[in-house]
Every structure is written in structure tokens, then in C-alpha cells.
Amino acid sequence: MMNLAELATKTARQSPKAPALIDPVLGLSRSFGELDRRTGMLARALGGGLDAGPGKRVAALARNSLQLFELYLACARSGTLLFPLNWRFSTGQVKEALEDAEPTVVFYEADFRPVIDEIRADARADLKVEAWIEWSSGPGDDGYEALLAETGRSATAGLVLPDPATLLDQPYLAISTGGTTGIPKSAVHTQRSYGACALNYLAAARIAEDDVYLMLGQMFHVVGYMPLAYLALGQPVVIVTDFDAPACVEIIGAERVSGFFAIATMLPRLIAATRAAGRPVPSVRQVEYGGAPMGEEVIRDAADTFGADLLQAWGMTELGPGTYLGPESHRRALAGERPELLRSCGRAALLSTVAVLDDDGVPVPQDSVTFGEICHRGPTTMTGYWNKPDETAELLRGGWLHTGDGGTWDGDGHIFIVDRIKSMIISGGENIFPGEIERTLGNHPGIAEVVVVGVRDPEWGEVVKAVVVPAPGASLSEADVARYVEAELGSYKKPRLVEFVAALPVTPTGKVNRKLLQEAR
């Protein structure tokens, strides 16, 4: 396996002027030649004047940007461990994350200067940061550009970078997992494990020579291997800073985007915005989705709206992509040949082994009925959680990564996620999985988004509560929601509590804050 930075910029040797990164909102771009030169210079700055080479750590507080991509690649070249911080964190969480990571250098976007200034002024902060480097959102001089310019003028420009072969198994990325309070755990990946994630994705995505990728996910999540795969094949990546569905539809048309990955909350909005625009998007050949249960009607709407292949992914920060439901399976399901596949997240990815295990670690029957925990093993697996050896050992016990997702599988190896094991609701002695109800309500034309949780009840132990974001113009009552579930799943699974909200609350990592919804009555 090659160094990930070399893999992403090798096109610079044959086509240095070919576009690599495009920021259409700011009107900025990097060719492969520029990306290669700048990441090489930044890597030398890290390994030289900043003293942040192999074995050292840096952190970044920034939204998607050309500079953040450059930092990803520079750290691969220099052997530095990068902590890409979630910019949705509160100031206190950023401070705690920095104290935990103990970076030598912190890079940050100018928009987050108030956060950084507050942290630096906190006399109680236990920080060991030796350099704070700011970059601006647009073109112009800033600390980041000054660093590159100074490196180019100094002896550091000739610094010999580490042998790439020695860096493949060194810590490369520490990516935050989900969390509602405190510091989320950071999953540490090496270049080898992160590169294996990219290979799993490459095998599923089947990137073509005229593809253009739109990066909708945030680079502080694990999904950075997706644009890396496109860059590795010499295809350009279009960057958006914040997700806005109508703006993204305009960008898709203007940049002739061929593919994108949308999490569950994004895809319905992109469908609605595309329909509202009133014009086709012929450049799109593949729509990728995942991240949460998806209603079958949304999947059908995506196929109708974009007229493109569909690719579903399931995975975790700790393992990258674990399964894929490919275009051919979607076509069979949509044609009515195997409609149940729309409820599946697919089969094991190229380099992954996935199984559904019982409490003793034995595979359950592949009968689409018997419930167990979905477990994974393979080269994409993280090395462990940063500074959390006990939690690492618990997660990786028995040679498997225990995902906490519960489900079933069929004779062909298709995985069907039922829900998070810890999310199960026990009401009146019956086991109820919120994910099943969410998928059902996701098919209701009057519901834009929905989350189902269990709340304490003196009579039933727990009762089902549905928190609903109505679709624009929809008129819904609590009884409507309950009747819809009862008709599809039976009376004991219907919500006894229904709350209508304008938007769902989210955690700093962008996941729905289920704990908050459980506490609200």
C-alpha cells in the first residue's frame, strides 16, 4: 500500500494541471500539481520548524476546506497524528478535546477564532500547544499561507520526509465517535486501516474516468476516505462547507457532479430541492446513502428523482465501511424481485468479514429472523480508542469488533439492521425496536423526519414515543401517527406519545440527541 498522500496526488506526475479540489462557493480550487506541492511543503513544515513529525499530534478546528484536505494529506506524509475536531463542539468540549489529545500544533479556521481565543485565555486550561495557526475562509494572507511561504524560503524546504513504508502502521487519524456529553471517544486509524476503508469503498463505488464527486459529509467524521478514493483515481472532488439542499442542487448542475454520499437526513431534502428546481440532473450516475434507517419510499423517491444507481453503506467510525447494498440489488428490489432488500444494508464489503453473533459469540442462523449482534473484523478496523484501553478491549473482544447494532441475516449474507441493542424498548413485557417503527413512519407522506424513543411509564415500564417533523403543508394528528403504525406493525408497537417539532435536536457530532428526547415529556 502507498502512502495515502502519494496515492491522492500521484496524478500530479501525469496531469499536474488537472483539477483536484474545487470550492465553488469561494471560487477556489487546487490542481493536482498544486495539491502535491502544497501538501509536501506543509509536511516539511510539520516535520521541521513546527516539530510535529512522527509521533507528534496536531489538531484542526475547521469546516470542510481546501486547507483541511491539505492537512489530511500532509499528516500522511509527515507521520503526524491528526485530530480533526468537530466544529459543532461547544468551547468547553473543544478545550477538553485539546487537553486529551495534547497536540503540538492547532490549526483553525478564522471563523472559530473566538473559540480559540477563549480557550487560550483560560488560565485553567492544561494545554501543551506550541503553535496556533489560523487560515481564512477565502483567499488572502493568513498564518497558514505565511507558514507555507516561510517554509519555502527556509532550509526546511529541503527536509527529507520519512520513508513512506515506515508510516503505514503508525497512528494517522483520531476521529471522534458519537456522544451526547463529555468528550466523545476518538477512534485511531493508521494509514493502512484508513487506506483499507478507501479500498472497500473503491470496490463498491466503481469510480469512472469522468466522475466528479461532491463531498457532503464533514471531514471530522470518518468519511474522508470517500474523496480520497476519487483523488487516488485522478478525479476531482467538489467541497461544500455547510449542507444546504437547494445550494447543493445548484452545485451538482454547475459542476456536473456524478456522485455523492448523503446521510439519512440529507437525502429527503436533496430529493425535495431537486424536484423544486424543476430540472433534471443528468450528470448524477450514483447516489450513495446511509448513516441511519431509511424509509423504503425515500429510496424509491431517490431512484425516481435522480434516475441514478443507488448504493447503500453501513459502517462505523471504528471500522469505516462494513457492508454495501449495491446498484444491482437496488434494481432487483425496486423491480419487485426481492423488495425486502430495501430493508437491508447489504453484504460484507470487499475486505470485511461481517457476522451476526449470539451472546456466546456464535453465528445465529441465517434465517432473516434470529436476532443477534452485528460484528465485524478486517483490515479496516481501528487500532483502538485514544487513551481508552479498557473500552478498546471490550469493543474488540474475541477477535471481533462488537458494533452494538442488532439485526438478522439471510442465506445470502444480507444484513438487516433492526436497531441499536441498547435502544430496545421493553413495554409490557414486549421487546420493541425503535428502528422498525422509524422505518415504517419514514414511509408516511406527511412525515419529513421521525425519531422513536422509549420513555419511562409507571404502568408499562416503558412506552413508545414518536417525535415527528411534519412534511411541509402536512396536517397530522397524534392519532394519525399511531394508527399508521398500528396498521403496519400491530397495536403494541404504536406510539402512545407523539410530539410534533420543527426540527430534531442533535448532538455535537450531528446525531439525533435521543437522550434529550427521552427526557422531554
C-alpha positions as CSV (number, residue, x, y, z in Angstrom):
1,M,0.0,0.0,0.0
2,M,1.2,3.5,-0.9
3,N,1.4,6.5,1.5
4,L,-2.1,8.0,1.4
5,A,-0.8,11.4,0.3
6,E,1.2,10.0,-2.5
7,L,-1.9,7.9,-3.6
8,A,-4.0,11.1,-3.6
9,T,-1.6,13.2,-5.6
10,K,0.1,10.8,-7.9
11,T,-1.9,12.2,-10.8
12,A,0.3,15.3,-10.4
13,R,3.1,13.4,-12.2
14,Q,1.0,12.9,-15.4
15,S,-1.6,15.7,-15.3
16,P,-0.4,18.4,-12.9
17,K,-3.0,20.9,-14.1
18,A,-6.0,18.6,-13.8
19,P,-8.5,19.8,-11.1
20,A,-8.3,18.0,-7.8
21,L,-10.2,20.1,-5.3
22,I,-13.0,22.6,-6.1
23,D,-14.7,25.0,-3.7
24,P,-17.4,26.5,-5.9
25,V,-18.8,28.8,-3.2
26,L,-15.5,30.6,-2.6
27,G,-14.4,30.2,-6.2
28,L,-11.2,28.5,-5.2
29,S,-9.5,25.3,-6.5
30,R,-6.4,23.2,-6.4
31,S,-4.9,21.3,-9.3
32,F,-3.2,18.0,-8.6
33,G,0.1,19.7,-9.1
34,E,-0.7,22.5,-6.6
35,L,-2.1,20.0,-4.1
36,D,1.0,17.9,-4.3
37,R,3.4,20.8,-3.9
38,R,1.5,22.4,-1.0
39,T,1.0,19.2,0.9
40,G,4.6,18.4,0.5
41,M,5.6,21.9,1.9
42,L,3.1,21.6,4.8
43,A,4.5,18.1,5.6
44,R,8.0,19.6,5.8
45,A,6.7,22.4,8.0
46,L,5.2,19.9,10.3
47,G,8.4,17.8,10.4
48,G,10.7,20.7,10.6
49,G,10.0,24.1,12.2
50,L,6.9,23.0,13.9
51,D,8.5,19.9,15.4
52,A,5.3,17.9,14.8
53,G,6.6,15.0,12.8
54,P,6.4,11.2,13.6
55,G,5.0,10.5,17.0
56,K,3.6,14.0,17.4
57,R,0.0,15.2,17.3
58,V,-1.8,18.2,15.7
59,A,-5.5,19.2,15.9
60,A,-7.7,21.1,13.4
61,L,-10.9,23.0,14.2
62,A,-12.4,23.8,10.8
63,R,-15.2,23.1,8.4
64,N,-14.5,21.4,5.0
65,S,-12.0,23.4,3.1
66,L,-9.0,23.1,0.8
67,Q,-6.7,23.7,3.7
68,L,-8.2,20.8,5.7
69,F,-7.7,18.4,2.8
70,E,-4.1,19.6,2.6
71,L,-3.6,19.0,6.3
72,Y,-5.0,15.4,5.9
73,L,-2.5,14.7,3.2
74,A,0.4,16.5,4.8
75,C,0.0,14.5,8.1
76,A,0.1,11.3,6.0
77,R,3.5,12.4,4.5
78,S,5.0,13.6,7.8
79,G,3.8,10.8,10.0
80,T,1.8,13.1,12.3
81,L,-1.3,12.0,14.1
82,L,-4.2,14.3,13.2
83,F,-7.2,15.1,15.4
84,P,-9.9,16.7,13.2
85,L,-12.1,18.3,15.8
86,N,-15.9,18.6,15.5
87,W,-16.5,22.3,14.9
88,R,-20.0,21.8,16.4
89,F,-18.4,21.2,19.8
90,S,-19.0,23.8,22.5
91,T,-16.0,25.8,23.6
92,G,-15.7,23.7,26.7
93,Q,-15.7,20.5,24.7
94,V,-13.0,21.8,22.3
95,K,-10.9,22.6,25.3
96,E,-11.4,19.2,26.8
97,A,-10.6,17.5,23.5
98,L,-7.4,19.5,23.2
99,E,-6.3,18.6,26.7
100,D,-7.0,15.0,25.9
101,A,-5.1,15.0,22.6
102,E,-2.2,17.1,23.7
103,P,-1.4,18.4,20.2
104,T,1.9,20.3,19.5
105,V,0.1,22.4,16.9
106,V,-3.5,23.6,16.5
107,F,-4.8,24.7,13.1
108,Y,-8.1,26.5,13.0
109,E,-10.4,28.4,10.6
110,A,-10.7,32.1,11.2
111,D,-14.5,31.8,11.9
112,F,-13.6,29.8,15.1
113,R,-11.1,32.5,16.4
114,P,-13.5,33.4,19.2
115,V,-13.5,29.8,20.4
116,I,-9.7,29.5,20.2
117,D,-9.2,32.9,21.9
118,E,-11.4,31.9,24.8
119,I,-9.6,28.7,25.3
120,R,-6.1,30.3,25.1
121,A,-7.3,32.9,27.7
122,D,-8.5,30.2,30.1
123,A,-5.8,30.1,32.8
124,R,-7.2,26.7,33.9
125,A,-6.6,25.1,30.5
126,D,-3.9,22.4,30.7
127,L,-2.6,22.8,27.1
128,K,0.8,22.0,25.7
129,V,0.2,23.7,22.3
130,E,3.3,25.3,20.9
131,A,1.8,26.9,17.8
132,W,-1.7,28.2,16.8
133,I,-2.1,28.6,13.1
134,E,-5.1,30.2,11.5
135,W,-6.4,30.0,8.0
136,S,-9.0,32.3,6.4
137,S,-12.2,31.1,4.7
138,G,-11.3,32.8,1.4
139,P,-8.1,33.8,-0.5
140,G,-5.5,36.1,1.1
141,D,-2.7,36.1,3.5
142,D,-3.1,34.4,6.9
143,G,-1.0,32.4,9.3
144,Y,-1.4,29.2,7.2
145,E,-0.2,30.8,4.0
146,A,2.6,32.5,5.9
147,L,3.8,29.2,7.2
148,L,3.9,27.7,3.7
149,A,5.8,30.7,2.3
150,E,8.3,30.8,5.2
151,T,8.9,27.0,4.8
152,G,9.6,27.5,1.1
153,R,12.2,30.2,1.8
154,S,13.9,28.3,4.6
155,A,16.2,25.3,4.9
156,T,13.1,23.3,5.9
157,A,12.1,23.2,2.2
158,G,14.8,20.6,1.6
159,L,13.8,18.5,4.6
160,V,13.7,14.8,3.7
161,L,10.4,13.3,4.7
162,P,10.1,9.9,6.4
163,D,10.2,6.7,4.4
164,P,6.5,6.2,3.5
165,A,6.8,2.5,4.2
166,T,7.6,3.2,7.8
167,L,4.4,5.2,8.3
168,L,1.7,2.8,7.2
169,D,1.1,1.3,10.6
170,Q,1.7,4.5,12.7
171,P,-1.3,6.4,14.1
172,Y,-2.7,8.7,11.4
173,L,-6.2,9.9,12.3
174,A,-8.1,10.1,15.6
175,I,-11.7,10.6,14.7
176,S,-14.4,11.4,17.2
177,T,-17.3,9.0,17.6
178,G,-20.8,9.9,18.7
179,G,-21.5,11.3,22.2
180,T,-24.0,13.4,24.0
181,T,-21.9,14.6,26.9
182,G,-18.2,15.0,27.7
183,I,-15.5,14.1,25.2
184,P,-16.6,11.6,22.6
185,K,-14.2,8.7,22.2
186,S,-11.6,9.1,19.4
187,A,-11.1,6.1,17.1
188,V,-7.4,5.9,16.0
189,H,-6.8,4.7,12.4
190,T,-3.4,4.0,10.7
191,Q,-2.8,4.8,7.1
192,R,-3.2,1.0,6.5
193,S,-6.6,0.8,8.1
194,Y,-7.8,4.1,6.6
195,G,-6.5,3.0,3.2
196,A,-8.3,-0.3,3.5
197,C,-11.5,1.8,4.1
198,A,-10.8,3.5,0.8
199,L,-10.3,0.2,-0.9
200,N,-13.6,-1.1,0.4
201,Y,-15.3,2.0,-1.0
202,L,-13.5,1.8,-4.3
203,A,-14.7,-1.8,-4.9
204,A,-18.3,-0.7,-4.2
205,A,-18.4,2.7,-5.9
206,R,-16.8,1.7,-9.2
207,I,-15.5,5.2,-10.0
208,A,-15.4,6.1,-13.7
209,E,-12.9,8.2,-15.5
210,D,-15.3,11.2,-15.9
211,D,-16.7,11.2,-12.4
212,V,-16.9,14.3,-10.2
213,Y,-17.6,13.8,-6.5
214,L,-19.5,16.1,-4.2
215,M,-18.2,15.9,-0.6
216,L,-21.3,16.5,1.6
217,G,-20.0,14.8,4.7
218,Q,-17.8,16.7,7.2
219,M,-14.1,15.7,7.3
220,F,-14.2,15.5,11.1
221,H,-16.2,12.3,10.5
222,V,-14.7,9.0,9.2
223,V,-16.0,9.6,5.6
224,G,-12.8,11.3,4.4
225,Y,-11.8,8.0,2.7
226,M,-14.5,8.7,0.1
227,P,-13.0,11.8,-1.5
228,L,-9.5,10.2,-1.0
229,A,-10.6,7.3,-3.3
230,Y,-11.6,9.8,-6.0
231,L,-8.4,11.7,-5.8
232,A,-6.5,8.4,-5.9
233,L,-8.0,7.8,-9.4
234,G,-7.4,11.3,-10.6
235,Q,-11.0,12.5,-10.3
236,P,-11.9,15.9,-8.9
237,V,-13.7,16.5,-5.6
238,V,-16.1,19.4,-5.0
239,I,-16.2,20.7,-1.5
240,V,-19.2,22.3,0.4
241,T,-18.7,23.9,3.8
242,D,-22.2,23.5,5.1
243,F,-25.1,21.5,3.8
244,D,-27.9,23.4,2.1
245,A,-30.0,21.3,-0.2
246,P,-31.1,23.9,-2.8
247,A,-27.5,25.3,-3.0
248,C,-26.1,21.7,-3.4
249,V,-28.6,21.0,-6.2
250,E,-27.3,24.1,-8.0
251,I,-23.7,23.0,-7.4
252,I,-24.5,19.5,-8.8
253,G,-25.7,21.0,-12.0
254,A,-22.9,23.6,-12.4
255,E,-20.0,21.2,-11.6
256,R,-21.6,18.2,-13.4
257,V,-21.4,16.1,-10.2
258,S,-21.7,12.4,-10.8
259,G,-22.0,11.1,-7.3
260,F,-22.4,12.0,-3.6
261,F,-23.0,10.4,-0.2
262,A,-26.0,11.6,1.7
263,I,-26.8,10.7,5.3
264,A,-30.4,9.8,6.1
265,T,-31.5,13.4,6.9
266,M,-29.9,14.9,3.8
267,L,-31.4,12.6,1.1
268,P,-35.1,13.6,1.5
269,R,-34.0,17.3,1.4
270,L,-32.0,16.8,-1.7
271,I,-34.9,15.0,-3.4
272,A,-37.3,17.8,-2.5
273,A,-34.8,20.5,-3.6
274,T,-34.2,18.7,-6.9
275,R,-37.9,18.5,-7.6
276,A,-38.5,22.1,-6.6
277,A,-35.7,23.2,-9.1
278,G,-37.8,21.6,-11.8
279,R,-35.0,20.4,-14.0
280,P,-33.2,17.1,-14.3
281,V,-29.7,16.4,-13.0
282,P,-28.3,14.1,-15.8
283,S,-24.7,14.1,-14.6
284,V,-25.6,12.2,-11.4
285,R,-25.0,8.5,-12.0
286,Q,-24.8,7.2,-8.4
287,V,-26.5,8.3,-5.2
288,E,-24.9,6.9,-2.0
289,Y,-26.7,6.9,1.3
290,G,-26.5,5.6,4.8
291,G,-26.0,6.6,8.4
292,A,-29.5,5.8,9.8
293,P,-32.6,3.8,8.9
294,M,-34.1,4.9,5.6
295,G,-37.8,4.6,4.6
296,E,-38.4,2.5,1.5
297,E,-40.4,5.3,0.0
298,V,-37.5,7.7,0.3
299,I,-35.3,5.1,-1.5
300,R,-37.9,4.8,-4.3
301,D,-38.2,8.6,-4.5
302,A,-34.4,8.9,-4.9
303,A,-34.4,6.4,-7.7
304,D,-37.2,8.3,-9.5
305,T,-35.8,11.8,-8.9
306,F,-32.2,11.2,-9.9
307,G,-32.6,8.3,-12.3
308,A,-29.3,7.0,-11.0
309,D,-27.8,3.9,-9.4
310,L,-28.2,3.6,-5.7
311,L,-25.5,2.4,-3.2
312,Q,-26.2,2.0,0.5
313,A,-23.3,1.8,3.0
314,W,-23.3,0.7,6.6
315,G,-20.3,1.2,8.9
316,M,-18.9,3.0,11.9
317,T,-16.1,5.4,12.8
318,E,-14.3,2.4,14.3
319,L,-14.3,0.3,11.1
320,G,-15.2,2.6,8.2
321,P,-17.5,0.9,5.7
322,G,-18.6,-2.6,6.7
323,T,-21.3,-3.5,4.2
324,Y,-22.7,-2.3,0.9
325,L,-26.0,-2.8,-0.9
326,G,-25.1,-2.3,-4.5
327,P,-26.9,-1.0,-7.5
328,E,-27.9,-4.4,-8.8
329,S,-29.5,-5.3,-5.5
330,H,-31.4,-2.0,-5.6
331,R,-32.6,-2.6,-9.1
332,R,-33.9,-6.1,-8.1
333,A,-35.7,-4.7,-5.1
334,L,-37.2,-1.8,-6.9
335,A,-38.4,-4.1,-9.7
336,G,-40.3,-6.2,-7.1
337,E,-38.0,-9.3,-7.5
338,R,-36.7,-9.0,-3.9
339,P,-38.4,-6.0,-2.3
340,E,-37.1,-6.9,1.2
341,L,-33.6,-5.9,0.2
342,L,-34.6,-2.3,0.5
343,R,-34.6,-3.0,4.3
344,S,-31.0,-4.5,4.1
345,C,-27.7,-2.7,4.4
346,G,-26.2,-5.2,2.1
347,R,-23.4,-7.8,2.4
348,A,-19.8,-7.6,3.7
349,A,-17.6,-5.2,1.8
350,L,-14.5,-6.4,-0.1
351,L,-12.0,-6.5,2.8
352,S,-14.6,-7.0,5.6
353,T,-16.0,-10.1,7.4
354,V,-19.4,-9.5,8.9
355,A,-21.4,-11.9,11.0
356,V,-24.5,-11.8,13.3
357,L,-23.5,-13.4,16.6
358,D,-25.4,-14.5,19.7
359,D,-24.3,-13.7,23.3
360,D,-21.8,-16.6,23.2
361,G,-20.1,-15.3,20.0
362,V,-21.7,-18.0,17.8
363,P,-23.2,-17.0,14.5
364,V,-27.0,-17.1,14.6
365,P,-29.0,-19.0,11.9
366,Q,-29.1,-17.1,8.6
367,D,-32.9,-17.2,8.6
368,S,-33.8,-13.5,8.5
369,V,-35.4,-13.9,11.8
370,T,-33.0,-14.8,14.6
371,F,-31.7,-11.7,16.3
372,G,-28.0,-11.1,17.3
373,E,-25.3,-8.6,17.4
374,I,-23.7,-7.5,14.1
375,C,-19.9,-7.9,14.4
376,H,-17.0,-7.1,12.1
377,R,-13.4,-7.9,11.5
378,G,-10.9,-7.0,8.9
379,P,-8.1,-4.6,8.0
380,T,-10.3,-1.5,8.2
381,T,-10.6,-1.9,12.0
382,M,-9.2,0.9,14.1
383,T,-6.2,0.2,16.3
384,G,-8.2,1.4,19.3
385,Y,-9.7,4.3,21.2
386,W,-7.3,7.2,22.1
387,N,-6.4,6.9,25.8
388,K,-9.1,4.3,26.5
389,P,-7.5,0.8,26.6
390,D,-10.3,-0.8,28.7
391,E,-13.1,0.4,26.3
392,T,-10.9,-0.7,23.3
393,A,-10.5,-4.2,24.8
394,E,-14.3,-4.5,25.4
395,L,-15.2,-3.5,21.9
396,L,-12.6,-5.8,20.2
397,R,-13.1,-8.8,22.4
398,G,-13.0,-12.3,20.9
399,G,-11.4,-11.1,17.7
400,W,-14.5,-9.3,16.6
401,L,-15.4,-5.6,16.7
402,H,-18.8,-5.6,18.5
403,T,-20.8,-2.9,16.9
404,G,-23.7,-2.7,19.2
405,D,-26.0,-2.9,16.3
406,G,-28.6,-5.7,16.5
407,G,-30.0,-7.5,13.5
408,T,-30.5,-10.6,11.4
409,W,-29.1,-12.0,8.2
410,D,-30.3,-14.2,5.4
411,G,-28.9,-17.1,3.5
412,D,-27.0,-14.9,1.0
413,G,-25.3,-12.9,3.8
414,H,-27.5,-9.8,3.6
415,I,-27.5,-8.0,6.9
416,F,-30.8,-6.5,8.2
417,I,-30.2,-4.0,11.0
418,V,-33.1,-4.0,13.5
419,D,-31.7,-1.3,15.9
420,R,-29.0,-0.5,18.4
421,I,-29.2,-3.2,21.0
422,K,-29.3,-0.6,23.8
423,S,-32.2,1.2,22.2
424,M,-34.6,-1.7,22.6
425,I,-37.9,-0.7,24.4
426,I,-39.5,-3.1,26.8
427,S,-43.1,-2.2,27.1
428,G,-45.5,-4.5,29.0
429,G,-43.0,-7.4,28.6
430,E,-42.8,-6.9,24.8
431,N,-39.5,-6.1,23.1
432,I,-39.9,-3.2,20.7
433,F,-37.2,-1.8,18.4
434,P,-37.4,1.9,17.6
435,G,-35.7,1.5,14.2
436,E,-38.5,-0.7,12.9
437,I,-41.1,2.0,13.8
438,E,-38.9,4.7,12.4
439,R,-38.6,2.9,9.0
440,T,-42.4,2.5,8.9
441,L,-43.1,6.1,9.7
442,G,-40.5,7.1,7.2
443,N,-42.8,5.9,4.5
444,H,-45.7,8.2,5.6
445,P,-46.0,11.0,3.1
446,G,-46.8,13.6,5.8
447,I,-43.6,12.9,7.8
448,A,-40.3,14.5,6.9
449,E,-38.2,13.1,9.8
450,V,-39.0,11.0,12.8
451,V,-37.2,9.5,15.9
452,V,-38.7,6.9,18.2
453,V,-37.6,6.5,21.8
454,G,-38.8,4.7,24.9
455,V,-39.8,6.8,27.9
456,R,-40.5,5.5,31.5
457,D,-44.1,4.7,32.4
458,P,-45.4,3.5,35.8
459,E,-47.8,1.0,34.2
460,W,-46.0,-0.3,31.2
461,G,-42.4,0.1,32.3
462,E,-41.7,2.0,29.1
463,V,-43.9,3.3,26.3
464,V,-43.2,4.2,22.7
465,K,-42.8,7.9,21.9
466,A,-42.5,9.3,18.4
467,V,-41.0,12.7,17.8
468,V,-42.2,13.9,14.4
469,V,-41.1,16.6,12.0
470,P,-44.1,17.0,9.7
471,A,-43.6,17.4,5.9
472,P,-44.2,20.9,4.6
473,G,-48.0,21.5,4.3
474,A,-48.9,18.3,6.1
475,S,-51.7,18.1,8.6
476,L,-51.1,15.3,11.1
477,S,-52.6,14.4,14.5
478,E,-51.2,12.1,17.2
479,A,-54.0,9.6,16.3
480,D,-52.9,9.6,12.6
481,V,-49.3,8.6,13.6
482,A,-50.5,5.9,16.0
483,R,-53.0,4.4,13.5
484,Y,-50.4,4.3,10.7
485,V,-48.0,2.2,12.9
486,E,-50.8,0.0,14.3
487,A,-51.9,-0.8,10.7
488,E,-48.4,-1.8,9.6
489,L,-46.9,-3.3,12.8
490,G,-49.6,-4.1,15.3
491,S,-51.2,-2.4,18.2
492,Y,-48.4,-3.0,20.8
493,K,-45.8,-1.1,18.7
494,K,-47.9,2.0,18.1
495,P,-46.7,5.2,19.8
496,R,-48.6,6.1,22.9
497,L,-46.9,9.5,22.9
498,V,-46.4,11.7,19.8
499,E,-44.6,15.0,19.8
500,F,-44.5,17.3,16.8
501,V,-41.4,19.5,16.4
502,A,-39.9,21.9,13.8
503,A,-36.5,20.2,14.0
504,L,-34.9,17.3,15.8
505,P,-32.2,18.1,18.4
506,V,-28.8,16.9,17.5
507,T,-25.6,16.1,19.5
508,P,-22.3,17.9,18.7
509,T,-21.4,15.1,16.3
510,G,-24.6,15.7,14.3
511,K,-26.6,12.6,15.5
512,V,-30.1,12.9,16.9
513,N,-30.0,13.5,20.7
514,R,-32.2,10.6,21.7
515,K,-31.4,11.1,25.4
516,L,-32.8,14.6,25.3
517,L,-36.0,13.3,23.6
518,Q,-36.4,10.6,26.2
519,E,-36.2,13.1,29.0
520,A,-38.7,15.5,27.5
521,R,-42.3,14.7,28.3
